[in-house]
């Protein structure tokens, strides 16, 4: 059986309360000599603090929750790594909940995190969540939204971190137009959220600049998956377009695979451009032209905003920090000039 706080105090010649203050970093009024003596005894006896007992004293668990739609999507994997790295640097742990793009699992994940008494939450809403049908009023702890700027009323919202989706879609479509393409198909993700409307807006904006009338038939609502992209391109009979702009790289990879199965070549027959710049985009053949989101930086910045608020002892940070990263066009082999 391990040593107790009371026994450590006896060995150090101090009270149990003094030992507790050193363990919980509330030792401002304790001499350096006493602090070092206690820490030496703790190390010698391999004492492991009871985190549950600590949280009752400090009112903090030093744990944050991360809620993401799909851990299989490398975009969210990179975001998670950014959050984890910032949390580790600051002495926090991360509990991850994957919602699998399901609104019910999203609500269950939020409940699970709150039951574990986390200090704060970083939250990327599911693309399939209908904001008219769900409520987030149970989230009363500091919260940072990532990826999607969902229009919800959170009483303790501390920040929003995302990319300029309209600008990214505009750059993708304009690049295709600048290279002579006029028949451009846009494959969107679910249309319940702001990402979908912003990226559609960027697509329309570029067409308008070229005086090309927007055709609703050139926009298809789907899912952010390789499987959906592949199945869609396999299902349509007539491919009467020269380029496809995909709302994320997973769709684009599925489309490229589907075109290959139909004996069509990228970019000789059809040019493809994606969105995200996940690591696979540069490794497939042909490599994928895409819009780069700084996914790791999005996660790291979200962690930074949340932890800064959690560490603010005066609790006077009422403003919401809104960070919008600029997307970048990355030109590779999947597009060509007509």
C-alpha positions in Angstrom: 0.0 0.0 0.0 1.3 3.5 -0.9 2.2 6.2 1.4 -0.5 8.7 2.4 -0.4 12.5 2.7 -0.6 12.3 6.4 2.5 10.0 6.4 4.4 12.3 4.1 3.6 15.2 6.5 5.0 13.2 9.4 8.2 12.4 7.5 8.6 16.0 6.5 7.7 17.4 9.9 4.8 19.4 8.6 1.0 19.2 8.7 -1.2 17.2 6.2 -2.6 20.6 5.0 0.9 21.8 4.1 1.6 18.7 2.0 -1.8 19.1 0.3 -0.9 22.7 -0.6 2.4 21.7 -2.2 0.7 18.9 -4.2 -2.1 21.3 -5.4 0.4 24.1 -6.2 -1.2 26.4 -3.6 2.1 26.8 -1.8 2.8 30.5 -2.2 3.2 31.0 1.5 5.4 27.9 2.1 9.2 28.3 2.2 11.3 26.9 -0.6 13.1 24.7 1.8 9.9 23.1 3.1 8.5 22.7 -0.4 11.6 20.9 -1.7 11.7 18.6 1.4 8.1 17.6 0.8 8.7 17.1 -3.0 11.8 14.9 -2.2 9.8 12.6 0.1 7.0 12.4 -2.5 9.5 11.3 -5.2 11.3 8.9 -2.9 8.1 7.1 -2.0 6.6 7.3 -5.6 3.5 9.0 -4.2 0.8 9.4 -6.8 -1.8 12.0 -6.0 -5.5 11.1 -6.0 -6.8 13.2 -8.8 -10.4 12.9 -7.6 -9.5 14.1 -4.2 -7.5 16.9 -5.7 -10.4 18.1 -7.8 -12.6 18.3 -4.7 -10.0 20.7 -3.2 -9.2 22.8 -6.3 -12.6 22.6 -8.0 -10.7 21.7 -11.2 -10.0 18.4 -12.9 -7.4 19.8 -15.3 -9.2 17.9 -18.0 -10.8 19.3 -21.1 -13.3 17.6 -23.5 -12.8 17.5 -27.3 -15.9 16.7 -29.3 -15.3 16.0 -33.1 -17.4 14.5 -35.9 -15.1 11.9 -37.3 -11.7 10.8 -36.0 -11.1 8.8 -39.2 -11.0 12.1 -41.2 -7.3 13.2 -41.1 -8.5 16.8 -40.9 -9.9 16.2 -37.4 -7.0 13.9 -36.5 -4.7 16.9 -37.0 -7.0 19.2 -35.0 -7.0 16.7 -32.2 -3.2 16.6 -32.2 -3.0 20.4 -32.0 -5.4 20.4 -29.0 -3.5 17.6 -27.3 -0.2 19.3 -27.7 -1.4 22.5 -26.2 -3.1 20.7 -23.4 0.0 18.7 -22.6 2.1 21.9 -22.5 -0.3 23.4 -20.0 -0.7 20.4 -17.7 -4.2 19.4 -18.9 -5.5 16.0 -20.1 -7.9 15.6 -23.0 -11.0 13.3 -23.2 -12.0 12.8 -26.8 -15.5 12.0 -28.0 -16.1 11.0 -31.6 -19.7 11.6 -32.7 -19.5 9.9 -36.1 -21.4 12.8 -37.7 -24.5 11.7 -35.7 -26.6 14.3 -33.9 -27.7 11.8 -31.2 -24.2 10.7 -30.5 -23.2 14.3 -30.3 -25.7 15.0 -27.5 -24.6 11.8 -25.7 -21.0 12.8 -26.0 -21.7 16.2 -24.4 -23.5 14.6 -21.5 -20.6 12.1 -21.0 -18.1 14.9 -20.9 -20.1 17.0 -18.5 -20.7 14.0 -16.2 -16.9 13.7 -15.9 -16.7 17.3 -14.6 -14.3 18.5 -17.3 -13.2 22.1 -16.9 -14.0 23.2 -20.5 -14.9 21.9 -23.9 -13.7 22.3 -27.5 -16.5 21.4 -29.8 -16.8 20.8 -33.6 -20.5 20.2 -34.4 -21.6 17.3 -36.5 -22.4 18.3 -40.2 -25.7 16.4 -39.8 -26.9 18.4 -36.8 -30.0 20.4 -37.4 -29.6 23.4 -35.1 -33.4 23.9 -35.1 -33.9 20.5 -33.4 -31.1 20.5 -30.8 -30.2 22.5 -27.7 -26.8 23.1 -26.1 -28.1 24.9 -23.1 -26.7 22.2 -20.8 -23.1 23.4 -21.7 -22.4 25.9 -19.0 -18.6 25.5 -18.8 -16.1 27.5 -20.9 -16.4 26.4 -24.6 -14.5 27.0 -27.8 -16.1 26.2 -31.2 -13.9 24.9 -34.0 -14.4 24.3 -37.7 -18.0 25.5 -37.8 -19.3 28.8 -36.7 -22.7 27.4 -35.6 -25.2 30.0 -34.6 -26.0 28.8 -31.1 -26.4 30.6 -27.8 -23.8 29.3 -25.4 -23.7 31.2 -22.1 -20.0 30.5 -21.6 -18.7 30.7 -25.2 -15.0 31.8 -25.1 -13.9 31.5 -28.7 -14.4 30.4 -32.3 -11.6 29.0 -34.4 -12.0 28.2 -38.1 -11.0 29.0 -41.6 -12.6 31.4 -44.1 -14.6 28.9 -46.0 -16.1 31.4 -48.5 -12.6 32.6 -49.5 -11.4 29.0 -49.8 -14.2 27.9 -52.1 -13.8 31.1 -54.1 -10.1 30.5 -54.6 -10.7 26.9 -55.7 -13.4 27.8 -58.2 -11.5 30.8 -59.5 -8.4 28.7 -60.1 -10.5 26.3 -62.3 -12.1 29.2 -64.2 -8.7 30.9 -64.7 -7.5 27.6 -66.3 -10.3 27.6 -68.8 -12.9 25.5 -67.1 -16.5 26.6 -67.5 -18.5 23.4 -66.7 -17.6 22.9 -63.0 -19.5 20.5 -60.8 -19.5 21.2 -57.1 -19.9 18.3 -54.7 -21.0 19.6 -51.3 -21.2 18.1 -47.9 -24.5 18.2 -45.8 -26.1 21.6 -46.1 -27.4 22.0 -42.5 -24.4 24.1 -41.4 -22.6 27.3 -42.1 -19.7 25.6 -43.8 -21.9 24.4 -46.6 -23.5 27.8 -47.2 -20.2 29.6 -47.1 -18.4 27.3 -49.5 -21.4 27.4 -51.9 -21.2 31.2 -51.6 -17.6 31.1 -52.6 -18.4 28.9 -55.6 -21.1 31.3 -56.7 -19.0 34.4 -56.2 -16.3 33.1 -58.6 -18.9 32.1 -61.2 -20.5 35.6 -61.0 -17.1 37.3 -61.6 -16.8 35.3 -64.8 -20.4 36.2 -65.7 -21.4 32.5 -65.6 -25.0 31.9 -64.4 -25.2 29.5 -61.5 -26.9 26.3 -62.3 -28.5 24.5 -59.3 -28.0 21.2 -61.2 -24.2 21.7 -60.9 -24.4 21.4 -57.1 -24.9 18.0 -55.4 -25.4 17.6 -51.7 -23.7 14.6 -50.2 -21.5 13.4 -47.3 -17.9 14.2 -46.4 -16.6 10.6 -47.2 -14.6 8.7 -49.7 -17.4 6.2 -50.1 -19.9 8.9 -51.0 -17.6 10.5 -53.6 -16.9 7.1 -55.2 -20.5 5.9 -55.2 -21.8 9.2 -56.7 -19.3 9.3 -59.6 -20.1 5.7 -60.3 -23.9 6.3 -60.3 -24.2 9.3 -62.7 -24.6 8.4 -66.4 -23.4 11.6 -68.1 -20.2 13.3 -67.1 -20.7 16.6 -69.0 -18.3 18.8 -67.0 -14.5 19.4 -67.3 -13.8 19.9 -63.6 -15.1 18.9 -60.1 -14.7 21.0 -57.0 -15.1 18.7 -53.9 -16.1 20.2 -50.5 -13.3 18.1 -48.8 -10.4 15.9 -49.8 -12.1 12.7 -48.8 -14.8 13.3 -51.4 -12.2 14.2 -54.0 -10.2 11.0 -53.3 -13.4 9.0 -53.7 -14.3 10.8 -57.0 -10.8 10.1 -58.4 -11.1 6.4 -57.5 -14.6 6.3 -59.1 -13.3 8.0 -62.3 -10.5 5.5 -62.6 -13.0 2.6 -62.3 -14.7 4.2 -65.3 -11.5 4.3 -67.3 -11.3 8.1 -67.0 -8.1 9.9 -66.3 -7.4 12.8 -63.9 -6.7 15.5 -65.0 -6.6 14.6 -68.7 -10.4 13.9 -68.8 -11.6 15.7 -65.7 -9.8 18.1 -63.3 -10.3 17.6 -59.5 -9.8 20.0 -56.7 -10.4 19.4 -53.0 -10.6 21.2 -49.7 -8.5 20.6 -46.5 -5.1 19.4 -47.7 -5.0 16.3 -45.5 -1.7 14.3 -45.6 -3.1 11.8 -48.2 -3.6 14.6 -50.7 0.1 14.8 -51.6 0.6 11.0 -51.5 -2.0 9.8 -53.9 -1.4 9.6 -57.7 -2.1 12.0 -59.2 -1.5 14.3 -56.2 -4.5 16.4 -55.3 -4.8 20.1 -55.9 -6.6 21.5 -52.9 -7.4 24.3 -50.5 -5.2 24.0 -47.4 -6.7 24.4 -43.9 -4.1 24.8 -41.1 -5.8 22.0 -39.2 -3.1 21.5 -36.5 -3.0 25.3 -35.8 -6.8 25.4 -35.5 -6.6 22.7 -32.8 -3.7 24.3 -31.0 -5.2 27.8 -31.1 -8.5 26.4 -29.7 -6.7 24.8 -26.8 -4.8 28.0 -26.2 -8.0 30.1 -26.0 -9.7 27.7 -23.7 -6.8 27.2 -21.3 -6.2 30.9 -21.2 -9.7 31.4 -20.0 -9.5 28.5 -17.5 -6.3 29.9 -16.0 -7.7 33.4 -15.7 -8.2 33.5 -11.9 -10.0 36.9 -12.0 -12.6 35.4 -14.4 -13.1 38.7 -16.2 -12.6 37.6 -19.8 -16.0 38.3 -21.2 -15.1 38.8 -24.8 -15.3 36.0 -27.4 -12.1 35.5 -29.3 -12.9 34.9 -33.0 -9.9 33.5 -35.0 -10.4 33.0 -38.7 -7.4 31.5 -40.6 -6.8 32.2 -44.3 -7.0 29.2 -46.6 -4.3 28.6 -49.2 -4.5 27.2 -52.7 -2.1 24.2 -53.1 -1.6 23.3 -56.8 -0.6 19.7 -57.6 -1.3 17.2 -60.4 -5.0 16.7 -60.4 -5.9 19.9 -62.3 -4.9 21.1 -65.8 -5.4 24.0 -68.0 -7.8 23.5 -70.9 
